Amino acid sequence: MKKIVAFTGSNHSQSINQKLLNFTVAKVKISDVTMLNLSDYPLPIYSLDIEAKGIPNELLQLKEILVANDAIIIATPEHNGSMPAYLKSVIDWLSRLVPAKSPFFGESSKPVLLMSTSPGPTGGATNIKTMTELMPWWGGDVKGTYSLGSFYEEVVDGKLLPETDQALADIVARFEAQL
Ligand SMILES: Cc1cc2nc3c(=O)[nH]c(=O)nc-3n(C[C@H](O)[C@H](O)[C@H](O)COP(=O)(O)O)c2cc1C
């Protein structure tokens, strides 16, 4: 059974990307999926000066989890058309561990499902496009993307609208078929 790790690039306590991730993880059928909370591995904003004082233990623990999995699902907010500084800082920290070229996974490139949502209509699609282009550099092979716009209209009584729910199920099934 393939192992998937899922996390959000948001540090918002009421994160809608975390909610999208929860819907997504619930659709995983044939893999073993683990929800990871990046805030359990607190890291300062990346700095060469801080790194010179020593690699944080939390970073080593986080990398170990990522390397131990076969694939990842990321649901990230878009901030000003780009990835949140919070997520970028984590990626920068991960890139400082050997092998530097592959922050997420270590030696090899692994499949990624890259997702985003926002209250606005584009659902963070601008950032997803950029992250898809950057992912090979980070050791990820993007096998699927999904941007859900107008999150608060798409979720009624804590549930996704049926069409969106089905679209998400199809995306997850296609991702799992590629693992
Ligand atoms: C600094 C900042 C910049 C934002 N920029 C964008 C943006 O470029 N595109 C977008 O769709 N939403 C943008 N938003 C709105 C976010 O989509 C919204 O805050 C959303 O709740 C973030 O997801 P989260 O709840 O998972 O953190 C921005 C929000 C903040 C705080």
The ligand as an ORCA input file, in Angstrom:
! r2SCAN-3c Opt
* xyz 0 1
  C      -1.923     38.524      2.819
  C      -3.058     37.879      2.056
  C      -2.998     37.820      0.676
  C      -4.014     37.190     -0.033
  N      -3.903     37.069     -1.392
  C      -4.800     36.327     -2.065
  C      -4.602     36.041     -3.463
  O      -3.642     36.450     -4.070
  N      -5.517     35.251     -4.086
  C      -6.597     34.729     -3.429
  O      -7.385     33.998     -4.044
  N      -6.822     34.991     -2.110
  C      -5.946     35.760     -1.425
  N      -6.123     36.000     -0.086
  C      -7.330     35.491      0.587
  C      -7.133     34.064      1.028
  O      -7.515     33.216     -0.027
  C      -7.961     33.769      2.275
  O      -7.445     34.516      3.368
  C      -7.994     32.306      2.640
  O      -8.767     32.132      3.803
  C      -6.607     31.748      2.848
  O      -6.666     30.368      3.050
  P      -6.509     29.702      4.510
  O      -7.776     30.037      5.268
  O      -6.407     28.248      4.214
  O      -5.286     30.278      5.141
  C      -5.122     36.639      0.646
  C      -5.180     36.728      2.051
  C      -4.157     37.329      2.741
  C      -4.230     37.374      4.253
*
